[in-house]
Amino acid sequence: MKCRHCQSDVTLRLIDLGSSPPSNAYLTSDGLLAAEKWFPLAVYVCTQCWLVQTQDHADAEELFDSEYAYFSSTSTSWLAHASTYVDAMTSRFGLGAASKVVEVAANDGYLLQYVAARGIPCLGIEPTRSTADAARAKGIDIVEEFFGVALATRLVAEGHAADLTAANNVLAHVPDINDFVGGFRTILKPDGVATFEFPHLMRLMADAQFDTIYHEHFSYLSLLAVNTIFAANGLQVFDVETIPTHGGSLRVFAQRADHAARPVAPAVAALLAAETAAGMATPAYYAGFQTRADAIKDALLRFLIDAKRDGKSVGAYGAAAKGNTLLNFAGVRPDLLPFVVDRAAAKQGKFMPGSRIPIVDEAHLKAARPDYVVLLPWNLRSELEQQLAYVREWGGKLVTAIPEIVIT
């Protein structure tokens, strides 16, 4: 295996989760009658540039197809995050009617709707038809293609050079990370700013967040690796922030290296030093992760088996991709978990990939009144505790499995 950034040989394995279908390949009733495509799911560490990465098995076009079912606007907390981001970037970088904002992985227009509401010209890039159509319904101009240097070059020629680019939770999703990052160097105006948000590998390791590993995530990112990859592709990191989203993420600010007008904030050196001190540039840092994941899997299975033995009913909430990783790694099927509730209409009436657990609407939860509700998107626990407060009315309890079983 070659590193997808530096092309070095990669042999250090972080974790092997067996095999699973793509985490957003939700099944229809007809799909239950057909075979599913399963791919090995193992993650390795490059000991040269320290990019943590999956083996390549599934093509991006197969993972992000026209039936892609993840809609960002389903989460109210994520909408609030996007609105706050637009406010902060508008103020910090003086964006206005003469500016241009380009978002890569614009999804259903969850963020650009706030840019447009401010009267700032914007363009979204979103390769999945389902979410692109949802964004267009909000009046957002969308280019339905995968992003890279070639598309960026064409967009600049068409007058879409950007003062600000946003790339939230997409840097980890690209198989050719060099071409993707090079695209931002190309599309930025000389004094433009690119921001990237992605789950922080340090948090993934600290809290055993192995369920964030799935085929759509080709990379798992530290600032050490990102700083190296950006520098090799014409970008300079000039600031970084830690943010709470997705269990702990980074927001990285970058500028064109050939027009580095902004000074590099002390936060960059501080975080690089913290990652180095933690050992993230040593093989020893990555040891033992498999054992921790196995323990979480065993604890979840023990909980579900004990609940069934004791005559307790269990449902789950949130048909999230991370939930599919957890359920398939643990081998959970409808006999232990008969349904998963999700608010997204695009998922309701379908079935979880691999486990084939039915996805139902919230009315089903209220009718079933299970003793336990497993929150698969544990990163949204605070939001879901408020949303599902009515579960307490029948004595139900909420459960999360990562980094350990918590029942409240």
Wavefront OBJ file of the C-alpha trace (Angstrom):
o trace
v 0.000 0.000 0.000
v 1.279 3.474 -0.933
v 0.496 6.645 1.021
v -2.051 8.715 -0.861
v -0.051 11.882 -0.126
v 3.683 11.102 -0.177
v 3.599 7.691 -1.932
v 5.724 6.051 0.763
v 5.143 2.406 1.603
v 2.557 2.112 4.386
v 2.617 -0.924 6.671
v 1.638 0.308 10.168
v -1.944 -0.760 10.836
v -4.093 1.269 13.224
v -7.227 -0.886 13.203
v -9.033 -3.585 11.252
v -12.833 -3.388 11.436
v -13.368 -6.405 9.226
v -15.561 -5.538 6.281
v -18.732 -3.537 5.717
v -20.797 -1.970 2.954
v -20.484 1.790 2.353
v -22.016 3.483 5.389
v -24.458 5.657 3.466
v -25.622 2.911 1.076
v -29.065 2.607 2.660
v -31.190 -0.209 1.296
v -34.694 -0.132 -0.156
v -37.135 -3.012 0.258
v -36.147 -4.240 -3.200
v -32.510 -3.910 -2.220
v -33.013 -6.450 0.541
v -33.466 -9.071 -2.155
v -30.061 -8.377 -3.705
v -26.505 -8.937 -2.580
v -24.695 -6.001 -0.956
v -21.162 -4.941 -1.791
v -18.925 -5.272 1.244
v -15.388 -3.900 1.348
v -12.539 -4.485 3.809
v -12.305 -1.656 6.338
v -8.802 -1.256 7.698
v -6.831 1.890 8.516
v -3.082 2.391 8.244
v -0.582 5.071 9.290
v 2.100 6.528 7.030
v 5.232 6.813 9.126
v 6.709 9.429 6.783
v 4.006 12.144 6.601
v 1.761 10.701 9.368
v -1.366 10.659 7.244
v -3.758 8.063 8.651
v -5.729 6.463 5.841
v -7.927 3.610 4.704
v -7.028 1.117 2.049
v -8.633 1.947 -1.296
v -11.452 -0.401 -2.224
v -14.543 1.631 -3.153
v -14.522 4.448 -5.715
v -15.725 7.907 -4.689
v -18.364 7.805 -7.425
v -19.804 4.672 -5.827
v -19.819 6.150 -2.318
v -21.261 9.548 -3.275
v -23.953 8.630 -5.771
v -27.267 10.179 -6.820
v -29.085 8.530 -3.887
v -26.708 9.876 -1.228
v -28.814 10.148 1.927
v -26.884 12.458 4.264
v -28.584 15.862 4.481
v -26.760 18.362 6.695
v -29.872 20.402 7.510
v -31.364 17.515 9.505
v -29.345 18.615 12.546
v -30.463 21.869 14.169
v -27.163 22.191 16.019
v -25.275 21.895 12.731
v -27.413 24.622 11.187
v -26.607 26.853 14.161
v -22.918 26.037 13.692
v -23.104 27.027 10.018
v -24.889 30.299 10.779
v -22.313 31.210 13.428
v -19.493 30.369 11.009
v -20.900 32.693 8.335
v -21.249 35.510 10.862
v -17.665 35.051 12.059
v -16.085 34.791 8.611
v -18.049 37.771 7.281
v -16.819 39.899 10.158
v -13.228 38.656 10.242
v -12.551 38.920 6.522
v -14.833 41.824 5.596
v -17.014 39.912 3.167
v -19.735 41.766 1.282
v -21.557 42.189 -2.003
v -18.258 42.433 -3.909
v -16.936 39.162 -2.461
v -17.304 35.565 -3.612
v -17.767 32.573 -1.320
v -17.347 29.067 -2.692
v -18.250 26.032 -0.609
v -16.933 22.623 -1.547
v -19.287 19.842 -0.417
v -22.177 22.276 -0.128
v -24.589 19.411 0.563
v -28.177 20.682 0.812
v -27.297 24.375 1.118
v -27.163 24.247 4.925
v -24.352 26.889 5.020
v -24.620 28.874 1.803
v -28.215 29.809 2.604
v -26.783 32.069 5.314
v -24.200 33.521 2.921
v -26.896 34.283 0.348
v -29.110 35.846 3.015
v -26.334 38.373 3.644
v -26.279 39.345 -0.029
v -22.849 37.808 -0.607
v -22.440 36.076 -4.001
v -21.799 32.377 -3.548
v -21.383 29.092 -5.362
v -21.688 25.548 -4.092
v -19.865 22.484 -5.363
v -21.698 19.253 -4.563
v -21.361 16.014 -6.555
v -24.352 14.163 -5.092
v -27.590 14.745 -7.003
v -29.942 14.309 -4.039
v -28.353 17.005 -1.873
v -27.498 19.274 -4.830
v -31.172 19.376 -5.778
v -32.082 20.270 -2.195
v -29.604 23.160 -2.291
v -30.974 24.394 -5.610
v -34.447 24.402 -4.086
v -33.091 26.990 -1.631
v -31.897 29.164 -4.515
v -28.228 28.179 -4.250
v -26.176 27.926 -7.455
v -24.602 24.452 -7.488
v -21.941 22.825 -9.658
v -22.620 19.086 -9.522
v -19.080 17.743 -9.859
v -16.179 16.467 -7.787
v -13.662 19.172 -6.854
v -10.014 19.248 -7.854
v -7.478 21.306 -9.807
v -9.230 20.854 -13.162
v -12.618 22.050 -11.909
v -11.012 24.909 -9.971
v -9.170 26.064 -13.096
v -12.388 26.073 -15.083
v -14.313 27.942 -12.396
v -11.667 30.662 -12.171
v -11.871 31.104 -15.951
v -15.638 31.472 -15.559
v -15.243 34.246 -12.984
v -15.619 32.263 -9.765
v -12.288 32.990 -8.062
v -12.990 33.001 -4.318
v -12.377 35.396 -1.462
v -13.389 32.614 0.903
v -13.742 28.882 0.411
v -15.423 26.649 2.967
v -14.809 22.903 3.143
v -16.588 21.359 6.111
v -16.152 17.648 6.763
v -14.929 16.893 3.264
v -11.109 16.907 3.444
v -11.250 13.396 4.895
v -13.629 12.256 2.136
v -11.357 12.600 -0.890
v -9.200 9.794 -2.316
v -6.780 12.139 -4.146
v -5.994 14.539 -1.334
v -3.207 16.304 -3.269
v -5.440 17.170 -6.228
v -8.204 18.271 -3.876
v -5.985 20.605 -1.816
v -4.333 21.902 -4.986
v -7.788 22.909 -6.179
v -8.076 25.408 -3.332
v -4.707 26.933 -4.213
v -6.091 27.359 -7.731
v -9.533 28.783 -6.958
v -8.458 31.304 -4.291
v -7.867 34.923 -5.171
v -4.325 36.018 -4.261
v -5.503 37.281 -0.845
v -8.265 34.698 -0.456
v -8.797 32.444 2.564
v -9.659 28.754 2.659
v -11.179 27.174 5.764
v -11.399 23.465 6.427
v -13.186 21.667 9.231
v -12.559 18.014 9.997
v -12.602 15.659 12.993
v -9.318 15.860 14.862
v -7.369 12.598 14.902
v -6.176 13.390 18.424
v -9.795 13.313 19.681
v -10.526 10.150 17.709
v -7.605 8.439 19.413
v -8.254 9.841 22.895
v -11.932 8.834 22.952
v -11.703 5.649 20.860
v -14.006 7.125 18.215
v -13.451 4.202 15.858
v -17.023 4.460 14.567
v -16.034 7.580 12.617
v -14.035 5.196 10.428
v -15.955 4.224 7.319
v -15.356 3.986 3.592
v -16.342 7.584 2.845
v -13.501 8.720 5.098
v -10.311 8.060 3.191
v -8.162 10.026 5.696
v -8.039 10.756 9.447
v -6.307 14.010 10.050
v -3.877 15.650 12.442
v -2.551 19.177 11.998
v 0.881 17.624 11.531
v -0.291 15.792 8.418
v -2.488 18.622 7.131
v 0.295 21.180 7.474
v 2.603 18.936 5.437
v 0.003 18.213 2.740
v -0.989 21.882 2.400
v 2.614 23.051 2.115
v 3.239 20.522 -0.656
v 0.232 21.842 -2.582
v 0.741 25.595 -2.376
v -1.189 26.499 0.775
v 0.047 27.896 4.065
v -1.801 27.254 7.328
v -2.024 30.583 9.157
v -4.489 29.827 11.966
v -6.287 26.935 13.632
v -9.147 26.613 16.093
v -10.468 23.656 18.048
v -14.243 23.292 17.809
v -16.620 20.803 19.488
v -18.373 19.427 16.398
v -18.229 15.711 15.560
v -16.682 14.812 18.879
v -13.863 17.344 18.543
v -12.744 18.971 15.300
v -10.248 21.463 13.918
v -10.996 24.524 11.834
v -7.896 25.286 9.786
v -7.360 28.601 7.991
v -5.087 28.608 4.947
v -3.868 31.100 2.371
v -1.942 30.846 -0.862
v 1.715 30.297 -0.020
v 2.763 32.637 -2.841
v 0.735 35.497 -1.304
v 1.149 34.850 2.419
v 0.004 38.267 3.584
v -1.402 37.136 6.928
v 0.956 36.298 9.784
v 0.877 32.766 11.156
v -1.001 32.778 14.460
v 0.687 31.315 17.560
v -2.119 28.732 17.724
v -0.569 26.867 14.784
v 2.802 26.265 16.437
v 1.075 25.505 19.742
v -1.094 22.750 18.302
v 1.745 21.285 16.249
v 3.801 21.169 19.443
v 0.930 19.546 21.360
v 0.510 16.843 18.719
v 4.241 16.200 18.667
v 4.398 16.029 22.467
v 1.515 13.534 22.445
v 3.596 11.313 20.174
v 1.496 11.592 17.029
v 4.669 11.399 14.932
v 5.691 8.067 16.486
v 4.394 4.538 15.813
v 3.861 3.954 19.540
v 1.022 6.500 19.627
v -1.136 4.276 17.432
v -0.664 1.039 19.363
v -3.544 -0.512 21.293
v -6.386 1.161 19.393
v -7.719 -2.183 18.128
v -7.982 -3.516 21.684
v -9.993 -0.475 22.798
v -12.394 -0.818 19.871
v -12.861 -4.520 20.577
v -13.755 -3.727 24.196
v -16.409 -1.191 23.112
v -17.880 -3.685 20.650
v -18.049 -6.376 23.330
v -19.693 -4.001 25.818
v -22.386 -3.022 23.321
v -23.155 -6.639 22.498
v -23.270 -7.512 26.194
v -25.730 -4.686 26.826
v -28.024 -5.699 23.947
v -27.943 -9.407 24.819
v -28.621 -8.694 28.495
v -31.533 -6.412 27.568
v -33.051 -9.132 25.388
v -32.557 -11.768 28.088
v -34.211 -9.493 30.658
v -37.209 -8.804 28.441
v -36.290 -5.149 27.884
v -37.033 -3.463 24.565
v -34.400 -1.483 22.689
v -34.512 0.925 19.754
v -31.939 3.282 18.307
v -31.966 6.882 17.182
v -30.012 8.397 14.302
v -29.268 6.346 11.174
v -25.815 7.891 11.060
v -22.851 6.572 9.099
v -20.909 6.159 12.334
v -23.749 4.012 13.645
v -23.412 1.710 10.667
v -19.720 1.208 11.402
v -20.484 0.332 15.019
v -23.378 -2.011 14.237
v -21.582 -3.864 11.458
v -18.357 -4.229 13.431
v -20.360 -5.637 16.341
v -22.505 -7.855 14.094
v -25.759 -6.380 15.432
v -28.908 -7.391 13.574
v -32.668 -6.754 14.005
v -32.988 -9.513 16.605
v -31.053 -7.337 19.043
v -31.982 -3.909 17.668
v -35.323 -3.981 15.804
v -35.431 -0.405 14.519
v -33.541 2.856 14.105
v -35.372 6.195 14.106
v -34.248 9.043 11.859
v -35.760 12.437 11.115
v -34.478 12.500 7.528
v -37.310 11.575 5.177
v -34.735 10.307 2.661
v -33.775 7.500 5.068
v -37.197 6.565 6.425
v -38.605 3.354 4.977
v -35.118 2.151 4.102
v -32.769 -0.213 5.908
v -29.343 0.202 7.458
v -26.601 -1.160 5.182
v -25.146 -4.432 6.374
v -27.273 -4.869 9.480
v -30.513 -4.396 7.486
v -32.251 -2.829 10.475
v -35.413 -0.911 9.451
v -35.265 2.906 9.558
v -38.501 4.433 10.831
v -39.888 7.854 11.714
v -40.202 9.330 15.189
v -43.867 8.353 15.479
v -42.713 4.727 15.584
v -40.522 5.478 18.607
v -43.417 7.112 20.460
v -45.638 4.141 19.692
v -43.053 1.471 20.580
v -41.978 3.157 23.865
v -38.761 1.107 24.222
v -36.992 0.760 27.548
v -33.724 1.917 25.990
v -32.889 4.203 23.070
v -29.329 3.859 21.765
v -28.089 7.195 20.383
v -25.900 6.209 17.446
v -24.695 9.787 16.680
v -23.244 10.159 20.179
v -21.682 13.476 19.174
v -25.212 14.974 19.128
v -26.114 13.685 22.581
v -26.865 17.117 24.076
v -29.165 17.989 21.176
v -30.855 14.593 21.227
v -31.385 14.591 24.993
v -33.535 17.687 24.579
v -35.266 16.416 21.454
v -36.057 13.049 23.043
v -36.975 14.294 26.513
v -40.384 12.643 26.099
v -38.713 9.211 26.322
v -38.478 9.826 30.075
v -42.272 9.961 30.269
v -42.510 6.175 29.942
v -39.348 5.526 31.963
v -37.136 5.068 28.944
v -33.386 5.621 29.142
v -30.865 6.927 26.633
v -27.707 4.977 25.844
v -24.412 5.800 24.153
v -21.674 3.249 23.509
v -18.569 5.342 22.795
v -16.124 5.706 24.453
v -17.999 3.468 26.918
v -21.557 2.381 27.666
v -23.404 5.258 29.368
v -27.068 4.834 30.381
v -29.014 7.836 31.643
l 1 2 3 4 5 6 7 8 9 10 11 12 13 14 15 16 17 18 19 20 21 22 23 24 25 26 27 28 29 30 31 32 33 34 35 36 37 38 39 40 41 42 43 44 45 46 47 48 49 50 51 52 53 54 55 56 57 58 59 60 61 62 63 64 65 66 67 68 69 70 71 72 73 74 75 76 77 78 79 80 81 82 83 84 85 86 87 88 89 90 91 92 93 94 95 96 97 98 99 100 101 102 103 104 105 106 107 108 109 110 111 112 113 114 115 116 117 118 119 120 121 122 123 124 125 126 127 128 129 130 131 132 133 134 135 136 137 138 139 140 141 142 143 144 145 146 147 148 149 150 151 152 153 154 155 156 157 158 159 160 161 162 163 164 165 166 167 168 169 170 171 172 173 174 175 176 177 178 179 180 181 182 183 184 185 186 187 188 189 190 191 192 193 194 195 196 197 198 199 200 201 202 203 204 205 206 207 208 209 210 211 212 213 214 215 216 217 218 219 220 221 222 223 224 225 226 227 228 229 230 231 232 233 234 235 236 237 238 239 240 241 242 243 244 245 246 247 248 249 250 251 252 253 254 255 256 257 258 259 260 261 262 263 264 265 266 267 268 269 270 271 272 273 274 275 276 277 278 279 280 281 282 283 284 285 286 287 288 289 290 291 292 293 294 295 296 297 298 299 300 301 302 303 304 305 306 307 308 309 310 311 312 313 314 315 316 317 318 319 320 321 322 323 324 325 326 327 328 329 330 331 332 333 334 335 336 337 338 339 340 341 342 343 344 345 346 347 348 349 350 351 352 353 354 355 356 357 358 359 360 361 362 363 364 365 366 367 368 369 370 371 372 373 374 375 376 377 378 379 380 381 382 383 384 385 386 387 388 389 390 391 392 393 394 395 396 397 398 399 400 401 402 403 404 405 406 407 408
